[in-house]
Amino acid sequence: MIAWHCIELHCHTNESDGDMTPTRLVDRASERGYEAIALTDHNTISGVEQAVEYGASRGLVVVKGIEWTTFWGHIVVTGGGSKLDWRTITPNNIDDCIAYAQEVGDMVTLAHPHRLGWPLCSCCHNDFDIERWQNIDAIEVWSHFNPHRDKASEQAIAQWQDLLCQGYRISALYGYDWHEPDLTPPIYAHTYLGCREVATRSIVEAVKEGRTYVSTGLRLSVTLTVLGKTYTVGDTAEQGKGKLQLSITPDGNYYHIDGVEVRGNKIIGDDWCVVEPCDMSGGEWDVDVKGKFLRVELVGSVNGQEGLVAVTSPIWLDGAIA
Amino acid sequence: MKKLFEKTIKITEQDAKSHICIDFFVPDGYQKLVIDTSYSPKYEYDMARCKAFVQKCYINADREVDLDLLPTSSYLPLANHVSWSIDCPDGYIGTKHLSKPFQKHTISAEGASEGFLPTPIRSGKWSVTASINSIVTPWAEITIKVEGYR
């Protein structure tokens, strides 16, 4: 049985350049209403055990992770299996390093690939020329603050869309890239994962299978019915005439939830896109299901600032590369 | 306490995106190492140099920018950034990725400062690696000091 959970997969502590200790991060995550987090400090796992143990005492699952913070970009590796020395990573072996992380069962996410890089943000822009995209599980299509209207988000979504069109099954994630307690945060977002249970392997599995969406605190139910069968985000559906149904529930744990509005639903395929009127009550639409995938973006505003308010991973269609 | 090692190295723009490994020897009988790492200068204030770097940054990100319209406070001063890793005789024990130019790292079997795993102080070859994430000044000096405690 799959249920959807609010889980933040990109967090830092004072073991690298964050302000919070591992225990403080766990406390803040609990206060925020996250159901699990991943601790992904820059190039170190020194805080992980403490966070996992303290999280267990607070009822919060902490997934082991690390952010490979290289000179050519940042890659989040989650699951706790990888023991790679980050200093060995170069543009020439990046595909092999990622393949190693996959071999040990970890999840590989391209972190904030289009954030401005050196010298404004230390090597934050992804400059790797990745060839084996089938080994990338997810891309942070949204990152940090104001993701709904950020140029880096726009560029990341465009890159992700291009990869989806090539047939790669890559999930959409938001990376809070959490460094400070942020008691009164600027506009940020949530990642929701469809998990069998809130535990490391199920969380990794959810991302690898594409059961993810990001939003500014909107819990979504997206279903597609084709030829009598019903599918949701991350499933593989058949092609044909279908009906897309969307329901929206505001997440009370999201700090700016009272300021979130929905105005439209963009239903997007590999070579087509339709924009339908939509509000917080959701809706249903007839769609001609064809191509490699179908995904949803919700258009709206947060605190009066126009932008995207949700992006789902695709419902895959027969024919996409596994 | 005994000073075990001290070294200062000059780096230039040619050292950007490189790892500089500095070895030192730890004799028998120590229980704790305190390693001070630093680099100077931290910031580049030269407007022309900074503008050129920021222009490159936007081009690399495939974005347009008019630097005459961008508030200089949004990017000045630019900063050097070095991460520090430590290896004991048995291998890698962690990295401290932090923008502060002066840092103190403590290693012992009982505990370690942020970024590093608790590690017994074995006699043998240890090393500190300076990873030059960013150098925006024409040159800088990095300094490593190691003190041993019995």
Interface residues (C-beta under 8 A of the other chain):
Chain A: N14 E15 S16 D17 D41 H42 N43 T44 I45 S46 G47 T69 F71 W72 D85 W86 R87 H114 R115 L116 G117 W118 P119 L120 S122 C123 H125 D127 K151 A152 Q155
Chain B: A16 K17 H19 F53 V54 C57 Y58 N60 A61 D62 R63 Y75 L78 A79 H81 S83 S85 Y92 G94 T95 K96 H97 L98 S99 A112 E114 G115 F116 L117 T129 S131 N133 S134 V136
